[in-house]
Amino acid sequence: MSQEHCDACRKMQDTIRKHEEILTQLIHFVGNNHERIILMEKDVKSTRYQHLIS
């Protein structure tokens, strides 16, 4: 394999690792905050149309 190909593979592997780290952090964040996120979503839905009612 050429050096360029190896460099390209290495860059792709680095990118994949970074994406895996970001996804892992996101999964942990959602797992730790899912109840709060659900409450926030319910609050947004309940206030979304308040301007039409008033």
C-alpha positions as CSV (number, residue, x, y, z in Angstrom):
1,M,0.0,0.0,0.0
2,S,1.1,3.5,-0.7
3,Q,2.0,5.9,2.1
4,E,-0.9,8.2,0.9
5,H,-3.3,5.4,1.4
6,C,-2.0,4.6,4.9
7,D,-2.3,8.3,5.8
8,A,-5.8,8.4,4.5
9,C,-6.8,5.3,6.5
10,R,-5.2,6.7,9.6
11,K,-7.1,10.0,9.2
12,M,-10.3,8.1,8.7
13,Q,-9.7,6.0,11.8
14,D,-8.9,9.2,13.9
15,T,-12.2,10.7,12.6
16,I,-14.1,7.6,13.5
17,R,-12.6,7.5,17.0
18,K,-13.5,11.2,17.6
19,H,-17.1,10.5,16.4
20,E,-17.3,7.5,18.7
21,E,-16.1,9.6,21.6
22,I,-18.7,12.3,20.9
23,L,-21.5,9.7,20.5
24,T,-20.4,8.0,23.8
25,Q,-20.6,11.4,25.6
26,L,-24.0,12.1,24.1
27,I,-25.3,8.7,25.1
28,H,-24.1,9.3,28.7
29,F,-25.5,12.8,28.7
30,V,-28.9,11.7,27.6
31,G,-28.8,8.7,30.0
32,N,-28.0,11.0,32.9
33,N,-30.5,13.7,31.9
34,H,-33.4,11.9,30.2
35,E,-36.0,12.7,32.8
36,R,-35.0,16.4,32.7
37,I,-35.0,16.4,28.9
38,I,-38.5,14.8,28.8
39,L,-39.8,17.4,31.3
40,M,-38.3,20.2,29.2
41,E,-39.9,18.8,26.0
42,K,-43.3,18.6,27.8
43,D,-42.9,22.2,28.9
44,V,-42.0,23.4,25.4
45,K,-45.1,21.6,24.0
46,S,-47.4,23.0,26.6
47,T,-46.2,26.6,26.0
48,R,-45.8,26.3,22.3
49,Y,-49.4,27.4,21.5
50,Q,-50.0,29.6,24.5
51,H,-49.8,32.7,22.3
52,L,-52.7,31.4,20.2
53,I,-54.9,30.9,23.3
54,S,-54.2,34.3,25.0
